[in-house]
């Protein structure tokens, strides 16, 4: 189902099942970071804390369908480049969420590199937690978010997490995962993911404990109720870094780790 078909279907669903009017416009929270940085985990933990007022949306489901390509060619596509995403449909769904309207969100099969036949009807809640690699790369998409979080995580830890995830969820061999990580994931991270760090409202360099999660969830809840601004959240007493200088330091360390692996 392409984005035009989805948009027409979304409008029909919205007309048939309108969402009760919200007191405030839904707030979109971007959770950005490299592959294996913990984006999905943080999104789900925040969703639990904010339940039932929060829902999750993943950029991963908006990869372009590669069903028209032979399997061998599908495997050679660079899925770690932002051009692998259907940005037009993603932007349509985000705009629908901001307007408090339901939309059809695609579902992606990473084993076959194709979209599943049936899309998911996504109903926006007062808080929509969106997680993905490149949410802040495109200015027009970035402008749709009310608050953004960047998760800064060491490359080796991200690789270890990716090894576990890809083996269990995507049926991939460890050697293949390692080769892909250092051949395409790491260079694309340096080129596209890491430069988003200075664009985020806050940067987390450490895993958040339960107390920090609850504190962040409360701040997001206040933002949704328009009792707190994004600037106020940025100044919370959390283990965060908001200085762009950190991005420069991290980039230098990351290049060193990448050169070691390539050597």
N, C-alpha and C positions, 0 to 999 in steps of 0.2 A: 504494500500500500504506500503510494508516494505521498508527498506532503500536501498536494492539492486535493487528493482524494480524502486524506485525513482531515483537512480543514473543512471540507464540505460535510463530512460525516460528523465532525465535532459540532458544527453549527446545528445540525439536525438533533444531535443528542442534547445540546444546550436548550433547544426549544422544547424538547419533550420532557426533560428532567432538569428544570432550572434549579440552581443552587439558591437556598434561602439567602436573602440579602444580609451581607456582613456589615457590622458597624464601621469597620475600617477596611481599607483595601488590603488584600493579602500581601504579606511581606516576604520577599524572596531573599534567602540567605545563600550565598555562594560559599562552598567549601572546596578549596583548590589545593593541589599538591601533586607530587609525582606518583607514579605507579607504586603502590605498596606503602604509601605514606600514612594511611589510616583514614582516608576520607569517608569511606562507606561506614566504617566502625563509628566514627564521630557522628555522622549523620543519623545513624540508627539510635545511638545513645541519647542524642538530643531529642530525637523523635519520641523516645520513651519518656523522657523528662517532661516534654511539652504535650504529651498525649492528653486528649484527642485533638488538640489544636494544631498538630503538625503532620506533614506528609513529606515523603522523600521522592526525589526525581533524580535519575542518573543520566549523565551525558553519554555513558557507555551504550545506552540503548538507541542512540541516534547515529550510530555508524551507518554509512551508506551501504545499501544492500549490494553484495557482490555475486549474487546468484547467476548473473549472466556470464560470469567468467568460469573457465575450467578450474577445478580444484587446485591444481598446481599453481596457476596464476594468482588465485585468491591468496594463497599462502605467501606469495612474494610481494603483496601490497604492503606499503609502509603504514601500519595502523597507529604509529606513534607520531604521525604528522597531523596537524589540525585539519588539513584538507580531506581527511578520511571521514569527517563528520558532515552530516546533512544539516548545515547551519540554518538553512531557510526554514526547515520544519521545526528545529529546536527553538528558533526565535518565535515562531508562531505559537508554540505551546507555552513559552514563557509569557508572551503577551496575553494569551488567554488566561493564564494564572493570575497575572496582575489585574486583569479585569474581572476576576471572580467567576470565570466561565470554565466549564469542563472542556477537555480536549482529548483527542486520541493520541496517546504516546506509543511509539513503536516499541517492540521488544526484540532484542538481538541475540542470535545464537552464535557464540564465539567458536564453537567447534566446527561449524560449517561456513562461518563468515557471511551469514545471510540473516535477513529479518524473518521473524516468525510471522505466520500468515495473519494471526489475529492480533490487532493492536489492543492496548489497555486503555480503558476509559479513566482518565485522571481527573479527579475532583479536587480542586485547590482548597486548602484549609487556611486559617488565618496566618499560619507560617508554612512556607514551602522551602524545605531544605534541599538544595540542589548541589550535587557533588560531581566533580569532573576535573579532567586534566587542564582544560584550556578555557575555563569560564571567563577569564579576564583578558584574554588575548584580543578579542574583537571589541572595539569601543562601543558599538551599538548594543551588543549583547551585555557587555559590562555595565552599561547604563541602566539595565533593567533590574539590577540587584540593589537591595536596600542596605545590605551589609555583606562584607566578604571576609573570609578567613583563609589564611594560607598555612598549610602544615609543612614545616621544613623538617625533613627526615634524612639521615645519612643514607648514601647509596647502598652500602652493604646490607643494612637492615631492610631497605626496600626490596632488594634482591631476594633476601631470605623469605620475606613475606610473599613475594611473587612466586617463588618456587613452590611454596606450600599451596597457594591458591590455584595456580595453573595446573598442578598435578591432580588436585581434588576436583576442581570445578570444570576444568577444560581438557582434562585427559592428556596433558602434554608431558613429554620426557624432560627430566631435569637438565640434561645437556643442551637440549634445544632451547629451553627457557634461558639458561645462562648465556648462550651464544646470542640470542635475540636481545637480551638485556644490554650487553656491552657493545653490540653492533649497531642497534637502532634506538633502543629505549633510552640509554644514557646520553648519547649525543642529542637526541631530540628533546630530552629533559633540559639539557643545558641551553638549547636554542629557543625552546618555546615555553617550557613550564616555569623554570626558575626566574626568568625576567618578569613574571607576574608578581613576584614577592613584594616589590615596592608599591604595587598597585592595590594590594589588599589593605583592609582597614586594620587588621591585626595579623601577626605572624606568631604561630606557636612552634617553639623549637623543642618542646618536651611533651611527652605524653601527659594528658590531663587526668588527674585523679577524680574520684567521685565528687569531692567538694567543688573542684574547679568546673566540672561539667554542670553541676547544679547552679553554680554562680552564673555561668555563661547562659544557661537555659533561662534563668530568671531575667537576665538582661535582654535576651531576645524576646521574651514574653512582654516585657515593658515596651520594647520597640514596636511590637505588633499592636500594642494598645496606645502607641504614640505618646508614651509617658517618658521615653528616653530617646535621645538622638544617637546616630551612629558614632558621633564624636564621644559621647558619654560612655558608650560601650568600650571604645578603644582605650579609655582611661581606667578601666576596671582593674582591681588588684588581682590580676591573673598572670601566669608565667608567659607573657607575650613580649614580642619585640615589634616596635612600630617604626624603627629607624631604617631608612633605605641603605645605610652603611652596612647593615647586617647582610643585605643581599650581596654586596661586593665581597665581603669576607667569605660568605658561604660559597660563592662562585669560584673563588680562588681555591678553597679546600676541595671542591668538587672536581675541578680540573686536575688537581694532583691525584685524586683517587682514580680518575678515569685514565690518566697516563700510566699509572702503575698497572692497571689491568691490561692495557694495550701493550705494555712492555713485556 
